[in-house]
Each structure stands twice: as C-alpha cells, then as structure tokens.
Amino acid sequence: MMNRIVVAFIVVLVAGVRADASLVVTRFDPPSQTVVLGTNFTVNIVADIDMPVVGWGLDVVPAIPGFVSLTTTPAIGTDWLSAFAPDGDGLAGLASPLPPTNGSVSGTGIVLATLSFSADAIGATSLVASITPGDQTEGFALDPTGFATVTFQPGQVTVVPEPSTTAFLLIAGVLALHRRKR
C-alpha cells in the first residue's frame, strides 16, 4: 500500500514538473505580409513544442477588426486530427495516432493550422493567438498529463490598395500639384 502511495506521489510530482517546465512558442508564418485590398490570403499558425503534446486548442483574432476576416474554417495541420472546438472557431487538434506522429507531437515549426482571410479594408492589424482563461479545451495538453506554458508571437497584416488605384491616386495628385502651380 505504501509503495502505491509513493508511486502516485511521484507521478503527480513529475506531471507538475513537466507542466511547469514545458514551453510552446506559437507564431504566424509568414510573420508579416502585405496584401492587396479585396484579395484572399493564407497564414499558418506554427508552434515550437519542446515536449510531446497530445492536443491543442487556440483562439485567433485580428487585433483591430475590419481590416481582415476569416473566409473558411481553418485547415488543421497534417500532424493533427481536427477536434471539436466548443467556441466554434475550429482551432483545435488531436495528435494523429498514425505514424510518424504516433499520438504525440513535438518539434520546431509544427504547423497547427492554415487560416484563410480576406483583405477587407486598407490599413494594418496584428493577428493575435490566445488561450481563453478557464477554457479546458484550449492550451497544449502534454503527454502524459498537464498543460504547457504558451508564449504567443503576433503576426502582422497590412492591406494596401490595388496597384491601379495607387497609380490613379498618384497621377491625380501630380495633376493637382501641376494645376496649383499655374
């Protein structure tokens, strides 16, 4: 009986150490991009995972709404099986039980999902990934137990006018300056 208590205590202790010692860095790829107004573009959510995880869940929003918007449900990366996300954003995955993943994932540059956006208005915004506090379906679940500490690096999107609009505005400005000089 005493051996079981000691083993249980060690398992809890190790699980606690793993949760505190593990770090996941989540970022966007490309980290910044310039897109033309009215076009669609994609961005990957990528993670550097130092200890094996069995699943994950996230939220992603533009810091300033209105410049870009999601156009489709996220495409979950190849190392993952799409998982139910109660908040409805589709940003959740479970490690594939098939080789080469075999039920847990770790490494650098692991693609979590690909997001498709439309460029809706001229301007700039950051893309921000996060975990909702208290939401047990978000975060990075460690193998065999616990959650990793997560650091988020935002992405940057700048929406510019289409080139013909820019050229038109430039010509109109030059003509206006020319008329003003006369």
Buried (B, 14 or more C-beta within 10 A) or exposed (E): EEEEEEEEEEEEEEBEEBBEEBBBBBBBBEEBBEBBBEEEBBBBBBBBBBBBBBBBBBBBBBBEEEBBEBEEBBBBBEBBBBBEBEBEBBBBBBBBEEEEBEEBBBEEEBBBBBBBBBBBBEBBBBBBBBBEEEEEBBBBBBBEBBBBEBEBEBBBBBBBBEEEEEEEEEEEEEEEEEEEEE
